[in-house]
Structures are given as structure tokens and as C-alpha cells.
Amino acid sequence: MANNINKPSLNDDRYAPLLSPWRAKAKVSLVFFIILFFLWYSSRTTGVDFGDLIMGFTNMGQIIDKLFPINMDVLAPAFDRLIETIHMAIIASTFSTIIVVPVSLLAANNITHNWFVYNTTRLIMNILRTIPDVVLAVIFVGIFGTGPIGGIVALFIFSLGILAKLISETVEAIDMQPIEAMRASGANTIQSISYGVMPQVAPQFTSFALYVFEINIRASVVIGLVGAGGIGQLLMSQFSFNNYGAVMTIILVIFIVVVIIEYISTKIREAII
């Protein structure tokens, strides 16, 4: 009896039409047909023929025949270039991790109260993050020439944009009460950041740094295709000579090393967080 005291009837409830089953089905159907229309329109505009796409998979057998047997003669130079790739990722990740500390603090609105500095820093980081790593590699290969230098600079800027976003958002989510208490006790800005901010973000900071290192390992392979050093450059050279057995060997080496690095990094992140 008490449950019916303030319960409106179906006719009096103004939210009842919004919850009716036919309205929910109509909305889902409308969204489905809108997506279907855009899929059809995009396929028509780009000239994509799904029949040709299916027929293209029939050529996979020819490609697989060319990739095997693998060419073990390229294994030694592949490991040399792989070490170079890892070194590129380490250098770029280390410098970006160091530089991102002040940058992420300037991009956090609870730490930086200057409107101009905050928005300028965020704008620059957003611009850097929108530039693909391959485009950065092409730019710096044109500046420094082919080799690992252009790749390292490209990976550094690419990593800085990602880390700045992740860490600045982490800083904005911290508990400000310890920092306010330290400031009320007479602590300066550096002291409040060192003892109030850093302990709260240190686990996430380490996790994000390892995550970016994983990304840089994979990205260094891609940017090597445009001459930015590393094992990607060797992969491209073997592919250009139609040495598909060597290409498969390099792909397997990359796959094994990336899986091992990701496994180790995941275990470290799980131990930290």
C-alpha cells in the first residue's frame, strides 16, 4: 500500500512515452539505417567494390608461397638493425619522459593558473599529437638525412605529444588537499609539486612511460620504411629487391621481440599499479 502512494499512473507519467519499446526500437532502427546509408555512400564515393575485395583474398596464397621458405642469411643484419631500433626507442622515450614533466604540469589547469600559459601549452601539445609519426619521420629525414637521427627526433616529438596528454590529465585528477595544506604551511611551488603531486602520479607516470616505449618500438619499425633508420629500413630495402624470404624473416624477428617487450612491460606495469 505504501509503495503506491506517490507512484504516478502510466497516463500521468510524462516520462512513459520516452521509455516505450516502440520508441527505442525506432531509434535503434534509425541509427542502423543512417550508418548503412553512410557506408553505402562512402563505398560509392571511393569506388570500393566488395567483390574485388573478396577476390583479392584469393591472391594471399601466392604471397604466402613467396614468403616461404624464410631466408636465414638476413638474420644477422636484422638483429643489428633491431638493436638500433631499440636504441632509438630508448633515446626518444627517455628524453620525452624527462621533458614531459614540466610540460604536463604547465598543461594541468589545477597546477597552472595562468590562462595564457595553460592554453598555449595545451595547443602546442595538441598540434604535435595530431601529426602522424610517419609524417614527422618524412620531415626530419628531409632535414637530417636518412638514418636514425631523424627517426629519434620524430619519435621524441610523437612521444611527447602522447605523454603530455596522458600525464596532464592524470595530474588534473589528483587530490588537491595535500597540496593546499602544504601551501598553507609555507611550502613553495617546487616543494608542493615534489611532495604533493609527484607521489600521487608516480605509478601512472611510470606506466605511461613504459606504454610509450612499447609504442615507440612499433613506430620505429614503421618510420624506418621512409628511411628513418632501424629494422624498418632494412625491411623496406629487402622488399624493394623482392627478397620475400628475407622479408618474412624480418617480420618474424619483429613479432617475437615486440611480444617479449610487451610481456615484460605489462608485468612491470602490473607490479607498479
N, C-alpha and C positions, 0 to 999 in steps of 0.2 A: 504494500500500500504506500509506504514511504517512497518507494522508487518511482511512483507515478505522479508525485506531487508537482514537480517542475519540468516534467517531460512533455514537450510540445507534440501535438499530433502531426501526422505526415502532411496534412494540408496546411498547418500553421508553420511548419519548419521551413524557413526560407532557404536553407542550405540543401534541402532534399533534392531539388532539380539538378544541382551540381553533382550529386552523388548517384544519380540514376544510372543503371547499367547501360542503357542505350546511348547516353551521352558519352560515357567512357569508351564504348566501342566505336562510336562515330569519330572521336578524337584520334584514337589509335589508327583507324582506317584512313583518316585524312592524312595523318603523318606518313603512313605507309605509302599512299599514292603520291604524295609530294616527293618523297625520296625516290620512288620508282620513276617519276617524271624527270627528275634531275639526272638520274642515272641514264635514262634513255637519251636525254638531250645532250649530256656530256659525251656519250658514246657516239652520237650522230655528229656532233661538232668536231670531235677529234678523229673521226673516221675509224674508230675501233670496231673490228669485226670479230665477234666471239668465235665464229667458225675458224678464222685464221689463227686465233689464239689456241684453239684446241688442236688444230693441225700442226702448230709449232711444237707442241709437246712430242710429236712423233719424231722430231729431229734429235731428241735427247739421247736416243740410242747411238747415233753417230758421234755425238760429242763424247759420250762415255767411252766408246771404243778408242777415241783419240787420246783420252786422259790416261788410259791404262795400256801397258804396264807403266808404272812410275819410273822416273829417271833418277836413280840414286847418285849420279855424278854431281848433281847440283846441291846435294845435301850440305857439303862443307861451306860453299859460299852463302847458302841460305841461312845457316847458323850464324855466320859472320854478320850478315845484314840484320838478322833477328836481334843480335846483341846490340847493334846500332839502333834499332827500333826501340828497344827497351831503354837504352840510354837517353834517347830523345824524349821519351815519355817521362822518365825520371827528372830530367832537367826542367822540362816545361811544367810538370806538376809541382816541383819544389818551388820554383820561382813564383808561380801563380799562387801557391798556398801562402807564401810569405807576403806578397803584395796585397792579397785579398783581405788580410786582417784589417789594415786601416781603411781600405775601400769599403768593406762591408759595414764597418762602424759609421762611416760617412753616409752610407745608403740606408741606415736604420733610423726611422723617424723618432724612436724613443731615446736615441743617443744624440743624434744631430738635430738640434732645434733651429738651426739656420735654414730658412726656406730655400735660399738660393743654392747653398752647398748641397743640400739633400737632393733637390730635384735635378741639379746638374749632374751629380754623381749617378743617380738612377738613369738619367737619359743616356749618358755615355755607356753605361753597362748594358742597357737595353739595345743600343746600337751595335755594340760588339757581339752581343748574343744572337742578333738576327743575321749576322754574316756567317754563311756556312764555312766549315773548316777547309773544304776544297777550294773555295774562292780565296780564303786567306792564304792558302798554300800557293795558289797561282800568283797572287800579288807579290808575296815575299820571295818566291823563286825568281820572279822577274827582277826583284831588287838585288838579291844576294846571289843569284845563280843557282843551278842545280846542286843539290847536296843537303846535308842535314841542318844547316844553319837556318835556311828558310823554313824548313819544317818545324824546327824548335820554336821559332818566333810565332808561327801560325798556331801551333798547339798551345803556346803560352797565352795568347790573346783569347783563343777559343775557351781554354780552361778558366781564365779569369772571369769571363762573362758568366759562365755557368756557376762557378763558386760564389761569385758576388751575390747572385740572386738567392741561392740556397742559404748561404750563411747570414745574409742580411735579414731574411725572413725569420731565421732561427733567432737572431738577436732581438727582433721585434716581438717575439713571443715569450721572452724571458720574464721572470718575476722582478719587478722594479723595486719592491720594498727593501731588499737588502742594499741596493744602490742608494736609494733615498736616505736610508738610515746612515750609511757611510758618509754621504754628503752632509747630513745634519751634524755628524760628529766631527766635521772639518776635513774630510778626505778630499783631495784634489781629483781632477778628471782621470789622470793616469791610474791613480790608486783605486778609484771606484771601478774602472774598467778591468784592471788586473785582478782584483779580488771579488768583484761583484758580477762582472759579465763573463769573463773567461771561464771560471769554473762551471757555469751553467751551460755554456755552449761547447765545451771541450769535447765531450763524446760525439756530438753531432758533427763537429768540425773535423774530427779525425775520420769519421765515417764518410763524410762528403769528400775529403781529400783522397781517400782510397778509391771511392767511386769514380772520381775524375781521373785518377791514374788508370783505372780499367778502361775508361772511355778513350784516353789518350793512346793506349796500346792499340785499340781497334782503329782509331782515327789516323794514327801514324801509318798504318798499312794503306789506308785509302789515299792519303795525301802523297804517299810515295809514288802513286800512279801518275802524278803530274810532275815528278822529278824532285820531290822534297826529301829524298833520301830514304833509308830504311829498306825493309824487305819488300815493300810495295813497289819500289823502283826496280828491284830485281824481278819481281813478278811480271811487271809490265814489259820489261825487256825480253823475257822468255816467251811471253805471249806474242809479242810482235814478231818473233822468229818462228812462230808456230810450233814451238817446242812444248807440246801439251803434256808430255810425260813429266817434264820439269815443273810445269805449272801445277800439276796435281801434287807433286812432292812439296812444293812451297805452300800450297793450300793446307795440306795435312800438317805441316810444321806449325803454321799459324794457328790452326784449330787446336792442336794439342797444347800449345803454350798459352793461348788465351783461356782455355778451360782451366788449366792449372792455376794461372794467376787469379782468375775469378774465384776459384775454390778457396785459395789461400786468403784472398781479400774478404770473402764472405765470412770465413771463420774468424778473422780478426775483428770484423765489424760486430759479429755476434758476441764476441768476448768483451768488446768495449761497451756495447749498448745492452 
